[in-house]
């Protein structure tokens, strides 16, 4: 996993899925429905409305929505590499230097 990622392209794919392409060419589709099913606060609650969710856009290299909610590009990259939104505990472990995870050693891949 690389740090200091920037998302260069984001596209809504329907439902709660997006496609993100990063500055290094790595791209992936990710289902963000866990954010909708288990919102962690008032900023995530509007995402449950699909009409609102599909208003996803880029804001300074981050994926964002009109209510100013955004996803850290490094977190999004990690989720894309492992193929799903993970728990906060797994995320904390992945970003801890003492606990490398399998996703941290994945090879970058380019998709079109």
N, C-alpha and C positions, 0 to 999 in steps of 0.2 A: 504494500500500500504506500502510496506517495502522499506527502503532506503538501499544503499550500495549493490545493487543487482549485481550478476555476472551471465552472460550467460555461461552455461556449454556445450550447444549443439545448433547448428543452422543448419537448413537444408532448402535448396531452394525447394519449392513445385511446381514451375511453375509460369509463369507470374511474378507478383511482390509480390508473397506470400512467406512467410517464416514460419517455425516453430522454436520457441525458447524454450529451457528448461533452467530454472534458477537453481542456486545452491541449493535452498530449495525444488526442485522437481516440482515446478509450471511450467507448460508448456502451450503454446497456439500457435495457428496459427494466423497470422496477415497479412492483405493485405496492403502493403506499397505503393500502386499505387499513393496515394495523393502526396508523395514525388516526384514522377516522373511527374505527371501532373502539379504540381505547384512548380518547383524547386526554392529554395530561394537563389541560387548562383551557381557559377561554380563548386563547389564540388558535388552538387547534380545532375547536368546536365548529367554526364555520366550514371547515374542510369537508364535513359530512354531507354538505349540500353539493351534489355533483355539478350543478350549474356554477357554483362558486369555485369548486376545485378546478374546473377546466379553464379558469382564468389564470392559470399558472404562467409565470413569466420570469425572465432573467433580470436580476438586480445586482449589478456589480460582481458578476461571476457566481452568484448564488441563485438557487431556485426559490421563488417567492410568490406570494399571493397578495391581493389588494389590501388585506387587513394588516400588512407589514410582517406577517409570519414568514419566516424563511428557514431553509435547511442549510446548515453548514456544508460547504462543498466537500470537506474531508469526510464528514459523516455520510453524506450521500454516496460518495465514492466507495466507502467501506460497505454500505448496504448493497450497492450494485455488485461489488466483487463477491460478496457471499450469497447474493441472490434473493435477499429478503430483509425486511426491517427487523432488527434484533432488539433484545431487551436492553435496558440501560446498563445492566450489569455486564453484559457481553461487550457493549460499546466501551464501557470504562476499562475493561480488561484489554480490549484491542488497542486502546490508545495509551495504555500503560507500558512503559519501556520494559518492565520486568516480566510481562506476560505476553510474548508473541503468540499470535493465533494463526491458524492455517491461512486465513484470508490475507494476512500480511505478506505471504510468500507467493501469492498467485502471480502468474505472469500477466502483464498487461496485454489486452487484446483489442483490436480495432474491429468495429462493426460498422456496417454502412446503413 
